[in-house]
């Protein structure tokens, strides 16, 4: 498995671990923080973001120390093609999500529901991005 | 549209050039070992520039490295 594929897996795992529980939690609806409507959701999102950063930081460090320099070559044309393809796919997910959130949700939802929906589509676009990267490297792997 | 697929003789040419490794070939033309492996396996088609560079390393014409294998398509009755 190439270094870039490992990085893509790490990013997917970090997002699943951090944002999976977050979205499960916020999907249950408003909690006991009603008197302070913004404090708890903001705190929760900050915590989730810190957890993700910690996982990514530790993962990068582990992969970097475990991979000699020759296993971490600069991007070549295949890496750039994979990156281009994955970003294109993620862009369509993001634009569809933002149209939904920005044009339709204001008529039916308010506040943190809209904010969380926007965060969800950003995370979904990132998941698509890294999933396409992983799938592309898997398909093109010779063995 | 004509149907076909690209095949290559990189593995053979590497063997004929002192069992050159995929990593060494990749290093000489600015590609990673994994990309050379993917090209050899026919799972990635390189850019025209990379294809010319590969041919240059082996000092052979491009057509000796890559071949276009045309698939026979059944003729439609008119």
Backbone of each chain as ProteinMPNN parsed JSONL, in Angstrom:
{"seq_chain_A": "XXXXXXXXXXXXXXXXXXXXXXXXXXXXXXXXXXXXXXXXXXXXXXXXXXXXXXXXXXXXXXXXXXXXXXXXXXXXXXXXXXXXXXXXXXXXXXXXXXXXXXXXXXXXXXXXXXXXXXXXXXXXXXXXXXXXXXXXXXXXXXX", "coords_chain_A": {"N_chain_A": [[0.854, -1.194, 0.0], [0.598, 2.183, -0.92], [2.157, 5.231, 0.334], [0.505, 7.457, 0.048], [-1.998, 6.314, -0.176], [-2.261, 5.244, 2.349], [-2.406, 7.606, 3.82], [-4.834, 8.571, 2.897], [-6.568, 6.6, 3.881], [-6.17, 7.042, 6.614], [-7.269, 9.617, 6.884], [-9.935, 9.059, 6.293], [-10.583, 7.327, 8.415], [-10.182, 9.033, 10.607], [-12.208, 10.887, 10.169], [-14.479, 9.263, 10.34], [-14.34, 8.373, 13.003], [-14.453, 10.796, 14.411], [-16.59, 12.443, 13.353], [-18.694, 10.678, 12.991], [-19.894, 9.785, 15.559], [-20.614, 12.4, 16.311], [-22.584, 13.262, 14.444], [-24.48, 11.314, 14.917], [-25.189, 11.99, 17.477], [-26.2, 14.667, 17.244], [-28.315, 14.174, 15.591], [-30.276, 13.256, 17.175], [-31.719, 15.377, 17.998], [-32.625, 18.507, 19.704], [-31.015, 18.991, 22.825], [-30.548, 19.011, 26.406], [-29.588, 21.598, 26.509], [-31.054, 23.806, 26.004], [-31.464, 26.444, 27.323], [-29.064, 27.749, 26.729], [-28.558, 28.068, 23.723], [-26.439, 27.99, 21.843], [-24.027, 27.361, 22.991], [-23.463, 24.635, 23.865], [-23.693, 23.013, 21.447], [-21.655, 24.259, 19.972], [-19.424, 23.787, 21.585], [-19.368, 21.012, 21.499], [-18.857, 20.595, 18.779], [-16.354, 21.784, 18.593], [-14.879, 20.073, 20.239], [-15.07, 17.678, 18.786], [-13.697, 18.425, 16.471], [-11.156, 18.841, 17.524], [-10.547, 16.246, 18.362], [-10.431, 14.979, 15.884], [-8.246, 16.319, 14.739], [-6.232, 15.479, 16.494], [-6.168, 12.717, 16.013], [-5.416, 12.733, 13.303], [-2.946, 14.057, 13.481], [-1.414, 12.313, 15.127], [-1.523, 10.051, 13.532], [-0.279, 10.897, 11.12], [2.284, 11.359, 12.097], [3.009, 8.784, 12.956], [2.913, 7.386, 10.484], [4.82, 8.781, 9.049], [7.167, 8.387, 10.488], [7.33, 5.684, 10.225], [7.744, 5.246, 7.551], [10.311, 5.192, 5.239], [12.18, 7.842, 3.562], [12.284, 7.34, 0.784], [9.941, 6.026, 0.329], [8.112, 7.972, 0.313], [7.631, 9.61, -2.086], [7.563, 12.605, -4.205], [4.455, 13.905, -5.615], [3.355, 12.211, -8.52], [2.346, 11.952, -12.028], [0.211, 10.116, -12.025], [-0.687, 10.179, -9.374], [-1.551, 12.819, -9.308], [-3.603, 12.701, -11.204], [-5.392, 10.993, -9.911], [-5.97, 12.545, -7.673], [-7.187, 14.717, -8.909], [-9.462, 13.484, -10.023], [-10.761, 12.592, -7.712], [-11.265, 14.962, -6.337], [-12.979, 16.207, -8.128], [-15.231, 14.538, -7.999], [-15.908, 14.926, -5.309], [-16.535, 17.609, -5.348], [-18.988, 17.751, -6.718], [-20.68, 16.493, -4.88], [-20.47, 18.275, -2.75], [-21.479, 20.664, -3.87], [-24.093, 19.927, -4.484], [-25.059, 19.401, -1.916], [-24.766, 21.934, -0.721], [-26.554, 23.459, -2.215], [-28.918, 22.282, -1.451], [-28.876, 22.85, 1.311], [-28.607, 25.67, 1.357], [-30.624, 26.687, -0.328], [-33.041, 25.311, 0.013], [-33.414, 24.33, 2.679], [-33.709, 26.635, 4.413], [-36.427, 27.189, 4.282], [-37.675, 25.268, 5.726], [-36.256, 24.605, 8.024], [-34.264, 25.671, 10.872], [-31.575, 27.534, 12.502], [-29.27, 25.529, 14.28], [-29.846, 23.175, 12.998], [-29.621, 23.724, 10.278], [-26.961, 24.531, 10.225], [-25.663, 22.154, 11.043], [-26.439, 20.513, 8.974], [-25.062, 21.685, 6.877], [-22.435, 21.22, 7.733], [-22.517, 18.46, 7.652], [-22.671, 17.961, 4.858], [-20.263, 18.98, 4.01], [-18.506, 17.228, 5.292], [-19.384, 14.876, 4.086], [-18.581, 15.358, 1.453], [-15.813, 15.356, 1.798], [-15.478, 12.714, 2.613], [-16.215, 11.38, 0.276], [-14.183, 12.331, -1.391], [-11.777, 11.187, -0.228], [-12.509, 8.512, -0.319], [-12.694, 7.986, -3.057], [-10.021, 8.369, -3.694], [-8.811, 6.222, -2.274], [-10.142, 4.035, -3.485], [-9.28, 4.33, -6.135], [-6.494, 3.927, -5.945], [-6.566, 1.291, -5.034], [-7.789, -0.084, -7.176], [-5.895, 0.298, -9.156], [-3.738, -0.954, -8.132], [-1.172, -3.344, -8.558], [-1.022, -5.847, -7.44]], "CA_chain_A": [[0.0, 0.0, 0.0], [1.45, 3.368, -1.029], [2.074, 6.195, 1.427], [-0.665, 8.334, -0.154], [-3.201, 5.544, 0.132], [-2.331, 5.166, 3.813], [-2.867, 8.922, 4.283], [-6.269, 8.655, 2.593], [-7.238, 5.741, 4.879], [-6.089, 7.743, 7.9], [-8.238, 10.714, 6.852], [-11.27, 8.447, 6.375], [-10.782, 6.817, 9.781], [-10.313, 10.194, 11.5], [-13.543, 11.477, 9.978], [-15.485, 8.331, 10.863], [-14.27, 8.36, 14.473], [-14.834, 12.092, 14.98], [-17.888, 12.976, 12.942], [-19.741, 9.657, 13.111], [-20.632, 9.994, 16.814], [-21.164, 13.762, 16.355], [-23.85, 13.327, 13.703], [-25.466, 10.463, 15.627], [-25.624, 12.749, 18.647], [-27.031, 15.83, 16.873], [-29.521, 13.699, 14.912], [-31.31, 12.972, 18.182], [-32.499, 16.592, 18.229], [-32.127, 19.404, 20.746], [-30.79, 18.367, 24.123], [-30.88, 19.806, 27.593], [-28.878, 22.878, 26.5], [-31.98, 24.814, 25.477], [-31.265, 27.824, 27.796], [-27.898, 28.328, 26.045], [-28.706, 27.304, 22.486], [-25.255, 27.891, 20.985], [-22.816, 26.987, 23.724], [-23.187, 23.196, 23.848], [-23.361, 22.528, 20.105], [-20.341, 24.784, 19.585], [-18.433, 23.051, 22.361], [-19.309, 19.65, 20.962], [-18.185, 20.637, 17.478], [-14.933, 22.07, 18.86], [-14.299, 18.832, 20.77], [-14.97, 16.729, 17.672], [-12.629, 18.898, 15.586], [-9.879, 18.587, 18.208], [-10.319, 14.782, 18.295], [-10.013, 14.671, 14.51], [-6.881, 16.834, 14.571], [-5.321, 14.619, 17.254], [-6.03, 11.439, 15.276], [-4.636, 13.003, 12.093], [-1.565, 14.376, 13.873], [-0.75, 11.082, 15.583], [-1.427, 9.167, 12.367], [0.769, 11.422, 10.233], [3.576, 11.139, 12.764], [3.275, 7.342, 12.901], [3.204, 6.991, 9.102], [6.061, 9.434, 8.622], [8.3, 7.717, 11.141], [7.362, 4.297, 9.761], [8.023, 5.171, 6.11], [11.541, 5.886, 4.838], [11.973, 8.948, 2.618], [12.04, 6.862, -0.589], [8.543, 5.584, 0.221], [7.274, 9.172, 0.292], [8.101, 10.435, -3.205], [6.631, 13.683, -4.567], [3.33, 13.502, -6.47], [3.634, 12.056, -9.951], [1.164, 12.235, -12.85], [-0.903, 9.25, -11.624], [-1.203, 10.733, -8.118], [-2.298, 14.05, -9.635], [-4.839, 12.302, -11.89], [-6.283, 10.464, -8.873], [-6.39, 13.696, -6.867], [-8.117, 15.497, -9.741], [-10.713, 12.724, -10.127], [-11.437, 12.545, -6.407], [-11.759, 16.304, -6.015], [-14.135, 16.458, -8.989], [-16.372, 13.813, -7.432], [-16.278, 15.587, -4.049], [-17.12, 18.912, -5.669], [-20.412, 17.573, -7.049], [-21.378, 16.209, -3.627], [-20.5, 19.517, -1.969], [-22.35, 21.663, -4.502], [-25.469, 19.45, -4.304], [-25.388, 19.61, -0.507], [-24.894, 23.367, -0.425], [-27.811, 23.922, -2.828], [-29.977, 21.787, -0.559], [-28.822, 23.579, 2.586], [-28.775, 27.112, 1.182], [-31.81, 27.094, -1.09], [-34.281, 24.634, 0.425], [-33.58, 24.165, 4.13], [-34.211, 27.815, 5.135], [-37.897, 27.218, 4.295], [-38.221, 24.232, 6.605], [-35.45, 24.403, 9.24], [-33.613, 26.871, 11.406], [-30.451, 27.437, 13.42], [-28.254, 24.477, 14.265], [-30.201, 22.127, 12.021], [-29.023, 24.134, 9.006], [-25.496, 24.497, 10.402], [-25.224, 20.751, 11.05], [-26.614, 19.97, 7.622], [-23.927, 22.189, 6.079], [-21.241, 20.458, 8.174], [-22.678, 17.088, 7.148], [-22.351, 17.883, 3.431], [-18.808, 19.188, 3.873], [-17.884, 15.955, 5.683], [-19.72, 13.898, 3.04], [-17.711, 15.638, 0.297], [-14.477, 14.88, 2.162], [-15.515, 11.245, 2.603], [-16.193, 10.985, -1.138], [-12.832, 12.638, -1.868], [-10.802, 10.18, 0.208], [-12.959, 7.19, -0.776], [-12.289, 7.852, -4.464], [-8.558, 8.195, -3.681], [-8.532, 4.838, -1.849], [-10.636, 3.118, -4.518], [-8.419, 4.448, -7.323], [-5.219, 3.242, -5.679], [-6.846, -0.15, -4.929], [-8.06, -0.608, -8.519], [-4.674, 0.34, -9.968], [-2.654, -1.729, -7.515], [-0.9, -4.48, -9.447], [-1.165, -7.145, -6.767]], "C_chain_A": [[0.891, 1.246, 0.0], [1.196, 4.328, 0.14], [0.807, 7.056, 1.284], [-1.974, 7.611, 0.121], [-3.373, 5.425, 1.645], [-2.854, 6.482, 4.396], [-4.378, 9.061, 4.052], [-7.081, 7.806, 3.578], [-7.281, 6.427, 6.241], [-7.145, 8.862, 7.956], [-9.67, 10.181, 6.968], [-11.573, 7.976, 7.796], [-10.997, 7.976, 10.752], [-11.702, 10.815, 11.381], [-14.637, 10.576, 10.55], [-15.528, 8.367, 12.386], [-14.788, 9.67, 15.058], [-16.273, 12.481, 14.627], [-19.022, 11.953, 13.002], [-20.559, 9.841, 14.387], [-21.288, 11.386, 16.883], [-22.531, 13.811, 15.651], [-24.913, 12.434, 14.339], [-26.044, 11.233, 16.815], [-26.576, 13.883, 18.245], [-28.324, 15.395, 16.163], [-30.65, 13.417, 15.899], [-32.148, 14.212, 18.501], [-31.945, 17.412, 19.365], [-32.056, 18.713, 22.105], [-31.123, 19.288, 25.268], [-30.178, 21.166, 27.627], [-29.76, 24.023, 26.004], [-31.735, 26.238, 25.993], [-30.068, 28.506, 27.127], [-27.783, 27.633, 24.685], [-27.43, 27.13, 21.671], [-24.035, 27.308, 21.676], [-22.491, 25.497, 23.595], [-22.885, 22.659, 22.443], [-21.983, 23.007, 19.65], [-19.229, 24.027, 20.295], [-18.245, 21.647, 21.836], [-18.561, 19.619, 19.633], [-16.69, 20.905, 17.651], [-14.232, 20.804, 19.348], [-14.059, 17.821, 19.648], [-13.824, 17.122, 16.739], [-11.259, 18.647, 16.21], [-9.536, 17.103, 18.152], [-9.806, 14.398, 16.914], [-8.569, 15.112, 14.275], [-5.862, 15.948, 15.293], [-5.083, 13.296, 16.531], [-5.151, 11.644, 14.045], [-3.166, 13.261, 12.436], [-0.796, 13.134, 14.273], [-0.536, 10.133, 14.402], [-0.33, 9.599, 11.41], [2.148, 11.121, 10.808], [3.98, 9.671, 12.66], [3.683, 6.911, 11.483], [4.533, 7.564, 8.626], [7.283, 8.734, 9.219], [8.46, 6.285, 10.624], [7.694, 4.136, 8.293], [9.327, 5.897, 5.808], [11.255, 6.91, 3.74], [11.645, 8.451, 1.2], [10.619, 6.315, -0.783], [7.575, 6.763, 0.217], [7.72, 10.096, -0.834], [7.112, 11.573, -3.483], [5.537, 13.159, -5.497], [3.807, 13.297, -7.899], [2.314, 12.197, -10.714], [-0.035, 11.363, -12.466], [-1.523, 9.759, -10.32], [-2.054, 11.98, -8.395], [-3.615, 13.721, -10.336], [-5.865, 11.786, -10.877], [-6.833, 11.605, -8.025], [-7.437, 14.512, -7.628], [-9.482, 14.805, -9.809], [-11.476, 12.762, -8.806], [-12.001, 13.911, -6.025], [-12.971, 16.665, -6.876], [-15.381, 15.79, -8.423], [-16.858, 14.496, -6.154], [-16.966, 16.92, -4.306], [-18.618, 18.774, -5.955], [-21.244, 17.286, -5.796], [-21.545, 17.495, -2.828], [-21.496, 20.516, -2.568], [-23.816, 21.243, -4.355], [-25.926, 19.694, -2.866], [-25.615, 21.07, -0.182], [-26.164, 23.96, -1.046], [-28.987, 23.514, -1.931], [-30.04, 22.63, 0.722], [-29.167, 25.06, 2.394], [-30.072, 27.529, 0.527], [-33.111, 26.482, -0.574], [-34.488, 24.584, 1.939], [-34.068, 25.414, 4.868], [-35.737, 27.899, 5.185], [-38.493, 26.223, 5.297], [-37.472, 24.075, 7.929], [-34.832, 25.717, 9.684], [-32.335, 26.505, 12.154], [-29.49, 26.293, 13.201], [-28.583, 23.331, 13.322], [-29.552, 22.45, 10.677], [-27.495, 24.063, 9.097], [-24.988, 23.056, 10.335], [-25.4, 20.092, 9.686], [-25.467, 20.426, 6.723], [-22.651, 21.428, 6.443], [-21.308, 19.036, 7.616], [-22.252, 16.986, 5.676], [-20.871, 18.141, 3.167], [-18.075, 17.888, 4.203], [-18.149, 14.886, 4.612], [-18.824, 14.096, 1.818], [-16.286, 15.147, 0.573], [-14.408, 13.351, 2.139], [-15.46, 10.737, 1.158], [-14.793, 11.193, -1.712], [-11.856, 11.514, -1.507], [-11.208, 8.766, -0.21], [-12.544, 6.957, -2.223], [-10.77, 7.662, -4.56], [-8.216, 6.738, -3.349], [-8.938, 3.846, -2.942], [-9.731, 3.147, -5.748], [-7.093, 3.731, -7.109], [-5.421, 1.73, -5.599], [-7.011, -0.761, -6.32], [-6.771, -0.699, -9.328], [-3.515, -0.427, -9.347], [-2.442, -2.991, -8.327], [-1.083, -5.814, -8.764], [-2.081, -7.018, -5.568]], "O_chain_A": [[1.816, 1.36, 0.805], [0.178, 4.251, 0.829], [0.128, 7.344, 2.269], [-2.94, 8.212, 0.59], [-4.489, 5.496, 2.158], [-3.642, 6.481, 5.341], [-5.102, 9.593, 4.893], [-8.138, 8.226, 4.05], [-8.3, 6.397, 6.932], [-7.829, 9.022, 8.967], [-10.509, 10.771, 7.65], [-12.668, 8.193, 8.315], [-11.876, 7.92, 11.612], [-12.297, 11.217, 12.381], [-15.594, 11.052, 11.161], [-16.602, 8.388, 12.988], [-15.479, 9.668, 16.076], [-17.07, 12.808, 15.506], [-20.192, 12.332, 13.058], [-21.773, 10.031, 14.323], [-22.375, 11.538, 17.441], [-23.503, 14.334, 16.196], [-26.101, 12.753, 14.305], [-27.234, 11.136, 17.114], [-27.64, 14.039, 18.844], [-29.303, 16.14, 16.133], [-31.82, 13.348, 15.523], [-33.164, 14.118, 19.19], [-30.911, 17.066, 19.937], [-32.945, 17.945, 22.472], [-31.892, 20.237, 25.114], [-30.171, 21.823, 28.667], [-29.258, 25.083, 25.629], [-31.788, 27.175, 25.197], [-30.067, 29.728, 26.975], [-26.988, 26.707, 24.528], [-27.347, 26.197, 20.873], [-23.117, 26.817, 21.019], [-21.365, 25.138, 23.252], [-21.916, 21.92, 22.268], [-21.234, 22.258, 19.022], [-18.219, 23.67, 19.687], [-17.125, 21.147, 21.737], [-17.739, 18.736, 19.389], [-15.862, 20.328, 16.946], [-13.119, 20.501, 18.917], [-13.002, 17.197, 19.566], [-13.072, 16.266, 16.273], [-10.312, 18.284, 15.512], [-8.384, 16.735, 17.924], [-8.877, 13.602, 16.78], [-7.772, 14.379, 13.69], [-4.772, 15.695, 14.78], [-3.953, 12.815, 16.445], [-4.257, 10.844, 13.769], [-2.262, 12.753, 11.773], [0.33, 12.916, 13.825], [0.509, 9.492, 14.293], [0.456, 8.775, 10.941], [3.055, 10.687, 10.098], [5.119, 9.345, 12.326], [4.655, 6.179, 11.297], [5.276, 6.911, 7.893], [8.291, 8.523, 8.545], [9.565, 5.743, 10.587], [7.905, 3.017, 7.825], [9.446, 7.09, 6.086], [10.221, 6.851, 3.074], [10.834, 9.056, 0.5], [10.154, 6.161, -1.912], [6.362, 6.575, 0.128], [8.137, 11.227, -0.586], [5.961, 11.517, -3.05], [5.681, 12.092, -6.094], [4.57, 14.105, -8.43], [1.285, 12.521, -10.122], [-1.177, 11.812, -12.566], [-2.745, 9.768, -10.176], [-3.118, 12.172, -7.806], [-4.628, 14.378, -10.096], [-7.053, 12.097, -10.969], [-8.019, 11.628, -7.697], [-8.442, 14.94, -7.059], [-10.523, 15.448, -9.672], [-12.693, 12.943, -8.79], [-13.089, 14.002, -5.455], [-13.884, 17.348, -6.411], [-16.453, 16.394, -8.372], [-18.061, 14.633, -5.934], [-17.87, 17.312, -3.569], [-19.419, 19.584, -5.49], [-22.368, 17.771, -5.663], [-22.62, 17.773, -2.296], [-22.266, 21.14, -1.838], [-24.684, 22.086, -4.13], [-27.049, 20.14, -2.633], [-26.546, 21.413, 0.546], [-26.777, 24.859, -0.47], [-29.912, 24.29, -1.691], [-31.111, 23.06, 1.151], [-29.926, 25.632, 3.176], [-30.576, 28.619, 0.798], [-34.174, 27.087, -0.715], [-35.604, 24.772, 2.424], [-34.779, 25.281, 5.864], [-36.287, 28.6, 6.034], [-39.663, 26.324, 5.667], [-38.0, 23.472, 8.863], [-34.871, 26.724, 8.978], [-32.052, 25.333, 12.403], [-28.961, 26.098, 12.107], [-27.69, 22.599, 12.897], [-29.002, 21.568, 10.017], [-26.826, 23.599, 8.174], [-24.003, 22.771, 9.654], [-24.616, 19.228, 9.294], [-24.961, 19.653, 5.909], [-21.882, 21.039, 5.564], [-20.305, 18.48, 7.169], [-21.56, 16.044, 5.291], [-20.294, 17.596, 2.226], [-17.149, 17.489, 3.498], [-17.266, 14.098, 4.273], [-18.362, 13.126, 1.217], [-15.633, 14.592, -0.311], [-13.415, 12.769, 1.703], [-14.745, 9.781, 0.857], [-14.278, 10.337, -2.431], [-11.19, 10.959, -2.381], [-10.346, 7.915, -0.431], [-12.097, 5.867, -2.579], [-10.286, 6.896, -5.395], [-7.431, 6.1, -4.052], [-8.182, 2.936, -3.282], [-9.449, 2.103, -6.336], [-6.623, 3.01, -7.99], [-4.562, 0.965, -6.038], [-6.45, -1.817, -6.614], [-6.572, -1.645, -10.089], [-2.445, -0.544, -9.945], [-3.403, -3.639, -8.741], [-1.281, -6.825, -9.438], [-2.326, -8.002, -4.871]]}, "seq_chain_B": "XXXXXXXXXXXXXXXXXXXXXXXXXXXXXXXXXXXXXXXXXXXXXXXXXXXXXXXXXXXXXXXXXXXXXXXXXXXXXX", "coords_chain_B": {"N_chain_B": [[-16.876, 3.904, -32.905], [-13.483, 2.87, -32.784], [-12.644, -0.092, -31.098], [-10.366, -1.116, -28.564], [-7.291, -1.964, -26.857], [-4.536, -0.943, -24.76], [-1.384, -2.376, -24.759], [1.755, -3.356, -23.287], [5.388, -3.637, -23.326], [7.031, -3.358, -21.173], [7.953, -4.855, -18.976], [9.466, -6.884, -20.243], [11.365, -5.289, -21.565], [12.638, -4.148, -19.395], [13.82, -6.383, -18.323], [15.565, -7.003, -20.393], [17.301, -4.941, -20.166], [19.299, -5.287, -18.204], [17.842, -6.303, -16.038], [16.428, -4.143, -14.907], [15.061, -2.377, -12.181], [11.641, -1.638, -11.166], [11.525, 0.582, -9.563], [13.893, 1.902, -10.213], [13.502, 2.522, -12.913], [11.285, 4.178, -12.626], [12.398, 6.256, -11.141], [14.134, 7.351, -13.001], [12.466, 8.548, -14.83], [10.801, 10.136, -13.42], [8.544, 9.073, -12.116], [6.579, 7.203, -9.711], [7.386, 4.016, -8.13], [5.077, 2.519, -7.809], [3.44, 3.58, -9.782], [4.781, 2.81, -12.11], [4.435, 0.062, -11.818], [1.655, -0.08, -12.069], [1.353, 0.796, -14.712], [2.721, -1.215, -16.106], [1.063, -3.369, -15.521], [-1.087, -2.708, -16.983], [-3.039, -1.163, -15.892], [-3.029, 1.5, -15.675], [-2.86, 4.158, -17.896], [-0.167, 5.841, -19.174], [0.794, 9.343, -19.523], [1.416, 10.902, -22.704], [3.898, 12.083, -22.746], [5.227, 10.794, -20.61], [5.243, 8.234, -21.663], [6.923, 8.55, -23.889], [9.255, 9.153, -22.505], [9.763, 6.737, -21.203], [10.275, 5.089, -23.402], [12.575, 6.363, -24.273], [14.381, 5.829, -22.217], [14.823, 3.099, -22.592], [15.864, 3.252, -25.059], [14.461, 2.798, -27.463], [11.978, 2.879, -30.151], [8.747, 4.419, -29.593], [6.651, 2.716, -30.315], [7.635, 0.219, -29.841], [7.431, -0.113, -27.203], [4.805, 0.414, -26.348], [1.718, -0.906, -27.473], [-1.143, -0.81, -29.563], [-3.846, -2.726, -29.351], [-6.184, -3.779, -31.491], [-9.586, -4.508, -31.164], [-11.582, -6.94, -32.663], [-14.517, -5.978, -34.26], [-17.865, -6.959, -34.78], [-19.269, -6.87, -38.033], [-21.923, -4.751, -39.037], [-24.992, -5.678, -40.511], [-26.115, -4.168, -43.46]], "CA_chain_B": [[-15.51, 4.112, -32.418], [-12.664, 1.653, -32.763], [-12.41, -0.656, -29.766], [-9.038, -1.7, -28.43], [-6.649, -1.77, -25.554], [-3.101, -0.681, -24.835], [-0.522, -3.339, -24.071], [3.128, -2.835, -23.263], [6.477, -4.618, -23.158], [7.972, -2.756, -20.214], [8.579, -5.92, -18.177], [10.486, -7.502, -21.101], [12.433, -4.319, -21.803], [13.395, -4.016, -18.137], [14.642, -7.597, -18.232], [16.638, -6.907, -21.398], [18.222, -3.866, -19.771], [19.978, -5.624, -16.95], [16.852, -6.511, -14.963], [16.206, -2.845, -14.265], [13.911, -2.451, -11.261], [10.567, -0.662, -11.402], [11.891, 1.805, -8.837], [14.945, 2.609, -10.962], [12.867, 3.1, -14.102], [10.461, 5.29, -12.164], [13.279, 7.351, -10.727], [14.739, 7.98, -14.187], [11.49, 9.32, -15.618], [10.003, 10.982, -12.526], [7.305, 8.427, -11.676], [6.801, 6.332, -8.556], [7.433, 2.578, -8.429], [3.696, 2.041, -7.916], [2.904, 3.994, -11.087], [5.377, 1.913, -13.114], [3.765, -1.238, -11.664], [0.307, 0.054, -12.621], [1.484, 0.871, -16.181], [3.086, -2.572, -16.555], [-0.102, -4.253, -15.382], [-2.143, -2.216, -17.878], [-4.12, -0.568, -15.105], [-2.936, 2.954, -15.805], [-2.256, 4.585, -19.161], [0.641, 7.03, -18.877], [0.702, 10.469, -20.453], [2.26, 10.727, -23.893], [5.252, 12.49, -22.362], [5.82, 9.707, -19.812], [5.458, 7.11, -22.578], [8.147, 8.851, -24.645], [10.398, 9.058, -21.58], [10.035, 5.305, -20.996], [10.924, 4.601, -24.622], [13.911, 6.957, -24.317], [15.235, 5.098, -21.258], [15.196, 1.816, -23.206], [16.46, 3.576, -26.357], [13.686, 2.144, -28.527], [10.828, 3.713, -30.548], [7.562, 4.31, -28.72], [5.846, 1.572, -30.744], [8.184, -1.039, -29.295], [7.067, -0.192, -25.774], [3.337, 0.354, -26.233], [1.008, -1.341, -28.676], [-2.596, -0.657, -29.562], [-4.44, -3.976, -29.84], [-7.536, -3.51, -31.971], [-10.539, -5.605, -30.97], [-12.427, -7.145, -33.846], [-15.934, -5.68, -34.024], [-18.682, -7.596, -35.813], [-19.825, -5.943, -39.021], [-23.389, -4.659, -39.029], [-25.628, -5.894, -41.81], [-26.752, -2.926, -43.902]], "C_chain_B": [[-14.752, 2.782, -32.4], [-12.432, 1.186, -31.328], [-11.007, -1.254, -29.708], [-8.487, -1.491, -27.043], [-5.145, -1.582, -25.75], [-2.361, -1.797, -24.088], [0.904, -2.779, -24.092], [4.134, -3.955, -23.006], [7.503, -4.12, -22.137], [8.697, -3.826, -19.404], [9.726, -6.561, -18.961], [11.669, -6.561, -21.295], [13.268, -4.089, -20.54], [14.357, -5.193, -17.996], [15.841, -7.503, -19.173], [17.648, -5.804, -21.062], [18.774, -4.117, -18.374], [19.045, -5.778, -15.77], [16.671, -5.216, -14.151], [14.972, -2.931, -13.371], [12.859, -1.397, -11.627], [10.917, 0.663, -10.742], [12.921, 2.613, -9.62], [14.362, 3.276, -12.213], [12.042, 4.329, -13.704], [11.289, 6.507, -11.803], [13.834, 8.099, -11.942], [13.758, 8.824, -14.979], [10.535, 10.119, -14.727], [8.65, 10.413, -12.164], [7.611, 7.53, -10.474], [6.84, 4.86, -8.998], [6.02, 2.027, -8.629], [3.084, 2.403, -9.27], [3.479, 3.116, -12.195], [4.693, 0.545, -13.049], [2.367, -1.193, -12.279], [0.335, 0.115, -14.15], [1.777, -0.525, -16.732], [1.886, -3.504, -16.549], [-1.265, -3.811, -16.27], [-3.296, -1.573, -17.136], [-4.068, 0.954, -15.113], [-2.244, 3.27, -17.128], [-1.473, 5.865, -18.918], [0.365, 8.149, -19.872], [1.642, 10.194, -21.626], [3.714, 11.053, -23.558], [5.948, 11.371, -21.572], [6.125, 8.506, -20.702], [6.733, 7.324, -23.393], [9.385, 8.726, -23.761], [10.787, 7.594, -21.345], [10.777, 4.738, -22.203], [12.362, 5.114, -24.709], [14.883, 6.22, -23.385], [15.73, 3.797, -21.881], [15.824, 1.991, -24.59], [15.785, 2.818, -27.508], [12.551, 3.095, -28.949], [9.625, 3.44, -29.643], [6.749, 3.045, -29.024], [6.378, 0.234, -30.252], [7.855, -1.201, -27.817], [5.56, -0.388, -25.625], [2.727, -0.065, -27.564], [-0.488, -1.131, -28.48], [-3.201, -1.913, -30.183], [-5.894, -3.728, -30.205], [-8.399, -4.728, -31.738], [-11.397, -5.713, -32.219], [-13.881, -6.875, -33.487], [-16.768, -6.299, -35.138], [-19.28, -6.551, -36.752], [-21.344, -5.949, -38.955], [-23.918, -4.905, -40.427], [-26.349, -4.633, -42.232], [-27.981, -3.236, -44.748]], "O_chain_B": [[-15.294, 1.732, -32.053], [-12.07, 1.976, -30.457], [-10.526, -1.828, -30.684], [-9.139, -0.914, -26.172], [-4.568, -2.0, -26.754], [-2.675, -2.112, -22.94], [1.204, -1.84, -24.83], [3.792, -5.044, -22.543], [8.691, -4.428, -22.233], [9.901, -3.727, -19.17], [10.817, -6.762, -18.427], [12.825, -6.972, -21.203], [14.475, -3.862, -20.625], [15.517, -5.041, -17.614], [16.964, -7.863, -18.821], [18.737, -5.763, -21.636], [18.713, -3.259, -17.493], [19.393, -5.433, -14.641], [16.748, -5.197, -12.923], [13.954, -3.498, -13.767], [13.15, -0.409, -12.301], [10.644, 1.732, -11.288], [12.843, 3.839, -9.689], [14.675, 4.423, -12.531], [12.097, 5.373, -14.355], [10.929, 7.641, -12.119], [13.984, 9.321, -11.917], [14.164, 9.72, -15.719], [9.573, 10.71, -15.218], [7.703, 11.163, -11.929], [8.759, 7.149, -10.251], [6.39, 4.512, -10.089], [5.787, 1.183, -9.494], [2.308, 1.632, -9.834], [2.76, 2.72, -13.112], [4.405, -0.062, -14.081], [1.941, -2.146, -12.931], [-0.542, -0.439, -14.812], [1.159, -0.961, -17.703], [1.713, -4.323, -17.452], [-2.307, -4.466, -16.304], [-4.398, -1.446, -17.671], [-4.977, 1.613, -14.607], [-1.186, 2.725, -17.438], [-2.047, 6.871, -18.502], [-0.223, 7.925, -20.93], [2.542, 9.359, -21.539], [4.638, 10.387, -24.025], [7.106, 11.044, -21.832], [7.142, 7.837, -20.521], [7.527, 6.4, -23.569], [10.432, 8.255, -24.206], [11.969, 7.251, -21.294], [11.763, 4.014, -22.064], [13.258, 4.399, -25.158], [16.05, 6.017, -23.721], [16.894, 3.429, -21.729], [16.257, 1.024, -25.216], [16.446, 2.278, -28.395], [12.2, 4.009, -28.202], [9.51, 2.383, -29.023], [6.229, 2.392, -28.119], [5.658, -0.765, -30.247], [7.984, -2.288, -27.254], [5.104, -1.248, -24.872], [3.162, 0.365, -28.633], [-1.015, -1.26, -27.375], [-3.086, -2.139, -31.387], [-6.732, -3.494, -29.334], [-8.01, -5.848, -32.068], [-11.873, -4.713, -32.758], [-14.418, -7.455, -32.543], [-16.42, -6.179, -36.313], [-19.734, -5.492, -36.32], [-21.973, -7.0, -38.836], [-23.367, -4.407, -41.409], [-27.121, -4.075, -41.452], [-28.656, -2.319, -45.216]]}, "name": "protein", "num_of_chains": 2, "seq": "XXXXXXXXXXXXXXXXXXXXXXXXXXXXXXXXXXXXXXXXXXXXXXXXXXXXXXXXXXXXXXXXXXXXXXXXXXXXXXXXXXXXXXXXXXXXXXXXXXXXXXXXXXXXXXXXXXXXXXXXXXXXXXXXXXXXXXXXXXXXXXXXXXXXXXXXXXXXXXXXXXXXXXXXXXXXXXXXXXXXXXXXXXXXXXXXXXXXXXXXXXXXXXXXXXXXXXXXXXXXX"}
